[in-house]
Amino acid sequence: MSFNTIITWNECTDEQQRELLMRPAISASESITRTVTEILNNVKTRGDKALREYSAKFDKTEVGALKVTGQEIAEAESRLGDEIKQAMAVAVKNIETFHVAQKLQTVDVETLPGVRCQQVTRPVASVGLYIPGGSAPLFSTVLMLATPARIAGCQKVVLCSPPPIADEILYAAKLCGVQEVFKVGGAQAISALAFGTESIPKVDKIFGPGNAFVTEAKRQVSQRLDGAAIDMPAGPSEVLVIADSGATPDFVASDLLSQAEHGPDSQVILLTPDADMAKRVGEAVERQLADLPRADTARQALSASRLIVARDLDQCIAISNQYGPEHLIIQTRNARDLVDSITSAGSVFLGDWSPESAGDYASGTNHVLPTYGYTSTCSSLGLADFQKRMTVQELSREGFASLASTIETLAAAERLTAHKNAVTLRVAALKEQA
């Protein structure tokens, strides 16, 4: 089915509607799973030596010292122009402002007189950030991960990226307070962060995107007792745009293409109650596509993408909630009025002047988002992902006495005698002291 094929939702059967909202398959092949398991175990056993062998094999690079030196970072900074440095500074400031505002207030209440309950937060002690390399280095992801890690107070923040590491990534790491940067990529980097090597410290939690091997490595280490936690399940990037007759077709097309150029397995969907709008957006996509350097990649993504005409905006919202997009763009009159109806989306962009690119880089929200339908249960990355909550309770004599019979009754009902005894013994002690 061509992207320019306009689909009328209400003319489709239930089965066809389900198929229209299916995402490209991402399940790891058995060969990827086996390869990743082998890499994880090899790095865990042989450490830095295995990392250097994999760099030579996969990155075609002979790596001496794995750790990037301060001099290398300074040289990278000197090669960058003021314009990109200033742009990064603006982005970091906005990201910082938004994430500082997410700090949780300590909960401190008396549930009964003499029964004090608190909820406090503590930072995850050590975190590892993975930043992919390639032709388009994702230095913006450094800003999105390292900034909240710093605000949360993580004691150790380390970063891995395949060699040679782009100057922008090294400068972003310095700008955001990353303590150590290592020249290692792929599943082997995830293994090093999860298990530790002679050079790379083991961390408690791993963040960041990657290819199928990185994604599978993160999945595996998160399920191993000797591994590490991860940020969230990963999948191909996606955007869904809801547009009414008042939208600007060129704007809508540019937003769809900005997602399609991410990769051949990305997916973009337009929902509109206006068939003419769907037609005009399809035409605008073709015009803009011709000028994109990554046009071939975008075309592959468009092959699994959709132009859908719905009955009205209410149905557009219902379909969007069913799909649960990573990015949801609403280009309609009074777009903000629709926010309360949205139940599943990673990040929402309202109105003509809120392109997805703003959130990807500099508005302040985080661009690390749940994909592949995980928005139904997962949230966009935020300060809380770099923290953990801890509860505290303190009962005075009076508070304990007022709860004692309640606790004894509940423990007895569950036949947990030791639980009941822990209260009964204290009740007896109180009576002796009275």
Secondary structure, 3 states (H helix, E strand, C coil): CCCCCEEEHHHCCHHHHHHHCCCCCCCCCHHHHHHHHHHHHHHHHHCHHHHHHHHHHHCCCCCCCCECCHHHHHHHHHHCCHHHHHHHHHHHHHHHHHHHCCCCCCEEEEEECCEEEEEEEEECCEEEEECCCCCCCCHHHHHHHHHHHHHHCCCEEEEEECCCCCHHHHHHHHHCCCCEEEECCHHHHHHHHHHCCCCCCCCCEEECCCCHHHHHHHHHHHCCCCCCEECCCCCCCEEEEEECCCCCHHHHHHHHHHHHCCCCCCEEEEEECCHHHHHHHHHHHHHHHCCCCCHHHHHHHHCCCEEEECCCHHHHHHHHHHHCCCEEEEECCCHHHHHHHCCCCCEEEECCCCCHHHHHHCCCCCCCCCCCCHHHCCCCCCHHHHEEEEEEEEECHHHHHHHHHHHHHHHHHCCCHHHHHHHHHHHHHHHHHC
